[in-house]
Every structure is written in structure tokens, then in C-alpha cells.
């Protein structure tokens, strides 16, 4: 394999409800930085039905080229046709790096493509860099239960591939009117050749708190003692109109559902304000909230690691501090409107 044949950074452009998924916009920002460092182009690959108009968005967020597979056979995501399209494009144009969002779709597609190429794949990356001279992708992620950060290299194969957690990268500010090269591609694939069929799509009807979209998150850890103590987290969140988050230990103890878990094996959040109450500050948790606008930590252990990763820290007993905060915020905010604070 001659590495000199492989050039360029690619981002798989995931489509969600007819629009470019936010994680893909974030990866275009990360990809732009890597491409500029290598002195090469940034390209996107989009697969779907009626997706060609998305080129305007992709170019505005930093891509130089967009490869488009636009056909009714790609109306719904299915591993086989999407994999075949991306494989064909990869083998034809030979990118050096391909980035995917670590979503259910991105992880499924990336693993299928990596197996067939074959090449390596770093899953759930939280940091990306590239060696300017060698082109080696430095994809870092927590390992050994979140106790260390591991940087993974793919030295023997190309393209180098990684899935990246949503919310850990920053999208560029869009540049309206920015243009690029649109390349329409196709492969000879008929519907009868695809082994899976989409018979029906059933939308989830259960209402769940989307902590990854909240402006304020109040997260609690094992320091809250138990389910009864954790109710103070819910109360403070209610007063602030915030979402409730939790550490992995809390979720594993059954105090709250998994969709509230913040961290490497949970959700990555970037709220304007993040309260970390009774949370020790393990790397596994930190990577899920470190990009929050303002981090306020409350812990009775003055040596807790969380104090190395916050803007403001309060050393004290959460069972004494939270009731005071709840009282003060209730008075200061003067009530709520439709479950959200009027002003903060």
C-alpha cells in the first residue's frame, strides 16, 4: 500500500430529518483544522434521497468538495447500500482520513466500511490531531474505564478512520455564499439486491429529557448518598428549569435512567451552565461535560479531581449547600414559566 496515493480529509455527512446532522457540522470544523495542517482539501460525502441541496450547508461550514450519492435506494439508512456507496467512493478517490459521528448510524457505517477495506477504526474519539509531516491521525479517547487517555494510531493502513462523539468538537461559523466542488456519484445497485427492507418506521413516543440540548444541567454523583438524597438534584433542576444529569455510578446504582448519564459511556453535553454535585471528577465523566460554558462543582472533598475541571468550586456538604441554593434561586428568579426560568 502506497500512502502517497492517499490525500485529503473526509467527513461522512449524516442527514437527520432532511438536514445535515449537528455532529457532521462539528466534524467539518475538526476536519478543516486537520486538512489545513496537512495542506490538503476537506471533503464531505453525503448519501441519501434528495440530499444534493445540502451542498450549500456543507460548503458554508468549511468543505471544499462534496461527493453526493442521491438516489431513492438511499431514502432510509441501511448498512449495505450505504456501505457499498462509501466503499466505492473511498476506493476511487483514496482519502487519507475519514471522520464519522459516533451516532448509531455513524458507528454502524464506519465499522462496516473498516471491515471491508480493511483498515483500522478508532471509536468514540474525543480529541483529534494529525502529524503534519507523516499524516498520522492522532485519535484520543478514554480507556481502561476512563482512567487514562489513549491516543490510537493506524500506521499500516489507509484511510485512517475515527468516530467522534457529538458535542466534543466545535463547528466553524458558517460562511454564507462559500462554494466548492460538487461531485455526483452513483453505483450500479438495484433494490432487489439489498437484503434488508424498511417496512415501517415507528417514532419513539416516550418523552425523555434531552440533556444534550439543555442550557443548564444539574448533575449528581454518588456523593448524594442514595435515591432520596438525589431528589435534591431534581429539585434544584426544577427551580432552574434545567435538565438532570448523572455520573455513571449513579446510573449503575439504579437511581436514574441511562439517558441521564453524562460521560464517555453516556451523553456529551455543552450547556451554558453545568452543576457537578457530589461528582468526584473521573476522566470518564469529564470528557462528557468539559466544554460546558460555566462549570460549578460542589464536593466536600477539597482534593476531588472535579475541582481541577471547573470554573467555580464550593467545598462543602451538598446536603447543606443545595437547600440554600434552591431557596436563593427560587427567590431570585421569582418563579418559572412553562418549566423554564424567565431569566438567568
C-alpha positions as CSV (number, residue, x, y, z in Angstrom):
1,X,0.0,0.0,0.0
2,X,1.5,3.3,-1.1
3,X,0.5,6.1,1.3
4,X,1.4,8.7,-1.3
5,X,-1.8,7.8,-3.2
6,X,-4.0,8.8,-0.2
7,X,-4.7,12.5,0.2
8,X,-7.5,14.6,1.8
9,X,-9.7,14.6,4.9
10,X,-13.2,13.4,4.6
11,X,-16.3,13.7,6.8
12,X,-19.3,11.4,6.4
13,X,-22.2,13.8,6.3
14,X,-25.1,12.3,8.3
15,X,-28.6,13.5,7.4
16,X,-31.2,13.9,10.0
17,X,-34.8,14.8,9.1
18,X,-33.6,16.3,5.8
19,X,-30.8,18.5,7.3
20,X,-27.1,18.0,8.0
21,X,-26.8,16.5,11.5
22,X,-25.1,18.8,14.0
23,X,-22.3,16.3,14.6
24,X,-21.4,16.4,11.0
25,X,-21.1,20.2,11.2
26,X,-18.9,19.8,14.2
27,X,-16.7,17.3,12.3
28,X,-16.4,19.7,9.4
29,X,-14.8,22.1,11.8
30,X,-12.4,19.5,13.1
31,X,-11.7,18.2,9.6
32,X,-10.9,21.7,8.4
33,X,-8.3,22.1,11.0
34,X,-6.7,18.7,10.1
35,X,-6.8,19.4,6.4
36,X,-5.2,22.8,6.8
37,X,-2.4,21.3,8.9
38,X,-1.8,18.8,6.2
39,X,-2.1,21.3,3.3
40,X,-4.9,19.3,1.7
41,X,-8.6,19.5,0.9
42,X,-11.6,18.8,3.1
43,X,-14.4,16.8,1.5
44,X,-17.8,15.6,2.6
45,X,-19.6,12.5,1.5
46,X,-23.4,12.6,1.7
47,X,-25.7,9.6,0.9
48,X,-29.5,9.8,0.7
49,X,-32.5,10.8,-1.3
50,X,-32.9,14.5,-2.2
51,X,-29.6,15.4,-0.5
52,X,-27.9,17.4,-3.2
53,X,-29.3,20.7,-1.9
54,X,-27.4,20.1,1.3
55,X,-24.2,21.1,-0.5
56,X,-24.8,24.8,0.3
57,X,-24.6,24.0,4.0
58,X,-21.6,21.7,3.7
59,X,-19.6,24.3,1.8
60,X,-20.6,27.1,4.2
61,X,-19.2,25.0,7.1
62,X,-15.8,24.5,5.5
63,X,-15.8,21.7,2.9
64,X,-14.0,22.2,-0.4
65,X,-15.6,19.2,-2.2
66,X,-18.8,17.2,-1.7
67,X,-19.4,13.7,-3.1
68,X,-23.1,13.0,-3.5
69,X,-24.9,9.7,-3.8
70,X,-28.5,10.8,-4.4
71,X,-30.9,8.0,-5.2
72,X,-34.3,6.6,-3.9
73,X,-32.4,3.5,-2.8
74,X,-30.8,5.5,-0.1
75,X,-34.1,7.0,1.3
76,X,-33.7,5.2,4.6
77,X,-30.4,4.3,6.2
78,X,-29.5,0.6,5.6
79,X,-25.9,-0.6,6.2
80,X,-25.5,-2.5,2.9
81,X,-26.3,0.2,0.3
82,X,-24.6,3.0,2.3
83,X,-21.5,0.9,2.8
84,X,-21.2,0.0,-0.8
85,X,-21.5,3.6,-1.9
86,X,-18.9,4.8,0.6
87,X,-16.6,2.0,-0.2
88,X,-16.8,2.8,-3.9
89,X,-16.1,6.4,-3.3
90,X,-13.2,5.7,-1.0
91,X,-11.6,3.2,-3.4
92,X,-11.9,5.7,-6.2
93,X,-10.6,8.9,-4.6
94,X,-8.4,7.5,-1.8
95,X,-8.8,9.8,1.2
96,X,-6.2,9.9,3.9
97,X,-8.6,10.3,6.8
98,X,-12.4,9.7,7.2
99,X,-14.3,11.0,10.2
100,X,-17.8,9.9,11.3
101,X,-20.1,11.0,14.0
102,X,-20.3,8.4,16.9
103,X,-24.1,8.1,16.4
104,X,-25.9,4.8,15.9
105,X,-25.7,5.4,12.1
106,X,-22.1,6.6,12.1
107,X,-20.8,3.8,14.2
108,X,-22.6,1.2,12.2
109,X,-21.4,2.5,8.9
110,X,-17.8,3.1,10.0
111,X,-17.4,-0.4,11.3
112,X,-18.8,-1.9,8.2
113,X,-16.5,0.2,5.9
114,X,-13.5,-0.5,8.1
115,X,-14.1,-4.3,7.9
116,X,-14.4,-4.3,4.1
117,X,-11.5,-2.0,3.2
118,X,-9.8,-3.2,5.5
119,X,-8.4,-0.6,7.8
120,X,-8.4,0.5,11.4
121,X,-11.1,2.4,13.2
122,X,-10.8,4.4,16.5
123,X,-14.2,4.5,18.2
124,X,-15.7,7.3,20.3
125,X,-12.8,9.7,19.9
126,X,-12.8,12.9,22.0
127,X,-9.7,14.6,20.6
128,X,-8.2,14.7,17.1
129,X,-4.9,15.8,15.8
130,X,-2.6,14.9,12.8
131,X,1.2,14.8,12.4
132,X,2.0,17.4,9.8
133,X,4.8,15.5,8.2
134,X,3.6,11.9,8.4
135,X,-0.1,12.4,8.1
136,X,-0.7,10.1,11.1
137,X,-4.1,10.7,12.6
138,X,-3.9,11.0,16.4
139,X,-7.3,9.9,17.7
140,X,-7.6,10.0,21.5
141,X,-10.2,8.6,23.8
142,X,-10.6,7.5,27.4
143,X,-9.5,3.9,28.1
144,X,-9.5,1.4,30.9
145,X,-12.8,2.6,32.3
146,X,-11.9,6.2,31.8
147,X,-8.8,6.1,34.0
148,X,-6.4,7.2,31.2
149,X,-6.5,8.9,27.8
150,X,-5.2,6.7,25.0
151,X,-4.0,8.0,21.6
152,X,-4.5,5.5,18.9
153,X,-2.6,5.4,15.6
154,X,-3.2,3.4,12.4
155,X,0.3,3.1,11.0
156,X,-0.1,0.4,8.4
157,X,-3.4,1.1,6.6
158,X,-5.2,3.9,4.8
159,X,-7.6,5.6,5.1
160,X,-7.4,6.2,8.8
161,X,-10.8,6.3,10.3
162,X,-12.4,7.5,13.6
163,X,-15.9,8.0,15.0
164,X,-16.2,11.2,17.2
165,X,-18.6,11.8,20.0
166,X,-21.2,14.6,19.3
167,X,-20.6,17.9,21.1
168,X,-16.8,17.4,21.7
169,X,-15.8,19.3,18.5
170,X,-16.7,22.9,17.6
171,X,-18.4,23.7,14.3
172,X,-17.0,26.7,12.4
173,X,-19.0,29.8,12.0
174,X,-20.8,29.3,8.6
175,X,-19.6,31.4,5.7
176,X,-22.7,32.1,3.6
177,X,-22.1,32.0,-0.1
178,X,-18.9,29.9,0.2
179,X,-18.8,27.5,-2.7
180,X,-17.0,24.2,-3.5
181,X,-16.9,21.4,-6.0
182,X,-20.0,19.2,-6.2
183,X,-19.2,15.6,-7.5
184,X,-22.2,13.4,-8.2
185,X,-21.5,9.7,-7.9
186,X,-23.5,6.5,-8.4
187,X,-23.1,2.8,-8.2
188,X,-25.0,0.0,-10.0
189,X,-27.2,-1.1,-7.2
190,X,-30.8,-2.3,-7.5
191,X,-33.4,-2.5,-4.7
192,X,-33.8,-6.3,-5.2
193,X,-30.1,-6.7,-4.4
194,X,-30.4,-5.2,-1.0
195,X,-31.1,-7.8,1.7
196,X,-32.8,-5.6,4.2
197,X,-36.1,-3.8,3.7
198,X,-37.6,-0.9,5.7
199,X,-41.2,-1.9,6.3
200,X,-42.2,0.8,8.8
201,X,-40.6,3.5,10.9
202,X,-42.0,3.8,14.4
203,X,-41.1,7.0,16.2
204,X,-40.4,6.8,19.9
205,X,-43.3,8.4,21.8
206,X,-41.9,8.3,25.3
207,X,-40.8,11.8,26.4
208,X,-37.2,11.9,27.5
209,X,-35.1,14.7,28.8
210,X,-32.6,15.7,26.1
211,X,-29.8,16.7,28.3
212,X,-27.5,17.3,25.3
213,X,-29.8,20.1,24.2
214,X,-30.3,21.8,27.7
215,X,-28.9,25.2,28.5
216,X,-28.5,24.2,32.2
217,X,-27.6,20.8,33.5
218,X,-27.6,19.8,37.2
219,X,-25.7,16.6,37.6
220,X,-25.3,14.5,40.7
221,X,-22.9,11.7,41.7
222,X,-22.6,9.0,44.3
223,X,-21.9,11.8,46.8
224,X,-25.6,12.3,47.1
225,X,-25.8,9.1,49.1
226,X,-28.8,7.4,47.6
227,X,-32.1,7.9,45.7
228,X,-33.5,10.0,48.5
229,X,-30.6,12.4,48.5
230,X,-30.6,12.6,44.7
231,X,-34.0,14.2,44.9
232,X,-32.2,17.5,45.8
233,X,-30.7,17.3,42.3
234,X,-34.1,17.1,40.8
235,X,-35.4,19.9,43.0
236,X,-32.6,22.3,42.0
237,X,-33.0,21.4,38.4
238,X,-36.8,22.1,38.7
239,X,-36.1,25.6,40.1
240,X,-33.6,26.4,37.4
241,X,-35.6,24.9,34.5
242,X,-32.6,22.6,34.0
243,X,-32.1,19.0,32.8
244,X,-30.9,16.4,35.3
245,X,-27.6,14.7,34.6
246,X,-25.8,11.9,36.5
247,X,-22.5,10.1,36.8
248,X,-22.0,6.5,35.7
249,X,-22.0,5.2,39.3
250,X,-25.4,6.8,39.9
251,X,-26.9,5.2,36.8
252,X,-25.4,1.8,37.5
253,X,-26.8,2.0,41.1
254,X,-30.3,2.4,39.5
255,X,-31.0,5.9,40.9
256,X,-31.9,7.3,37.5
257,X,-32.2,6.1,33.9
258,X,-29.2,5.7,31.5
259,X,-30.3,8.6,29.2
260,X,-29.3,11.0,32.1
261,X,-25.7,9.7,32.2
262,X,-23.0,12.2,31.3
263,X,-19.7,10.9,30.2
264,X,-17.8,8.7,27.8
265,X,-20.4,5.9,28.0
266,X,-23.3,8.3,28.3
267,X,-24.1,11.7,26.7
268,X,-21.7,14.5,25.9
269,X,-23.2,17.9,26.9
270,X,-22.3,21.5,26.3
271,X,-24.7,23.6,28.4
272,X,-24.2,27.2,29.3
273,X,-24.1,26.2,33.0
274,X,-23.2,22.8,34.4
275,X,-23.5,21.9,38.1
276,X,-21.5,18.9,39.2
277,X,-22.7,17.9,42.6
278,X,-21.1,15.1,44.6
279,X,-19.2,14.1,41.5
280,X,-15.5,13.1,42.0
281,X,-14.3,14.1,38.5
282,X,-13.1,10.9,36.8
283,X,-11.9,11.3,33.3
284,X,-14.8,9.2,32.0
285,X,-17.2,11.9,33.3
286,X,-15.0,15.0,32.5
287,X,-14.9,14.2,28.8
288,X,-18.7,14.4,28.7
289,X,-19.0,17.9,30.1
290,X,-15.7,19.7,29.8
291,X,-16.8,22.0,27.0
292,X,-19.7,23.5,29.1
293,X,-19.8,27.3,29.3
294,X,-19.6,27.5,33.1
295,X,-18.9,24.6,35.4
296,X,-19.8,24.8,39.1
297,X,-18.6,22.0,41.3
298,X,-19.8,21.1,44.8
299,X,-18.0,18.5,46.8
300,X,-16.9,18.0,50.4
301,X,-13.6,16.6,49.4
302,X,-11.2,19.5,48.7
303,X,-8.9,17.2,46.7
304,X,-11.6,15.9,44.4
305,X,-10.5,15.9,40.7
306,X,-13.6,17.8,39.7
307,X,-12.1,21.0,41.2
308,X,-9.3,20.8,38.5
309,X,-12.0,21.0,35.8
310,X,-14.4,23.7,37.0
311,X,-14.7,27.4,36.9
312,X,-16.1,27.7,40.4
313,X,-15.8,25.2,43.2
314,X,-17.6,25.0,46.5
315,X,-16.1,22.8,49.1
316,X,-18.8,21.6,51.5
317,X,-21.7,19.2,52.2
318,X,-24.1,19.2,49.3
319,X,-27.0,18.5,51.7
320,X,-26.3,21.8,53.3
321,X,-25.5,23.8,50.2
322,X,-28.2,22.6,47.8
323,X,-31.1,23.7,50.0
324,X,-29.6,27.1,50.3
325,X,-29.2,27.4,46.5
326,X,-32.7,26.2,46.0
327,X,-34.0,28.8,48.4
328,X,-31.9,31.6,46.9
329,X,-32.7,30.7,43.3
330,X,-36.4,30.4,44.0
331,X,-36.4,33.9,45.5
332,X,-34.2,35.5,42.9
333,X,-35.9,34.0,39.8
334,X,-39.4,34.8,41.1
335,X,-41.0,31.7,39.7
336,X,-41.0,29.8,36.4
337,X,-42.7,30.0,33.1
338,X,-43.7,26.7,31.3
339,X,-41.0,24.8,33.2
340,X,-38.2,27.2,32.3
341,X,-36.8,30.1,34.2
342,X,-37.6,33.5,32.9
343,X,-34.1,34.9,33.1
344,X,-30.7,33.5,34.1
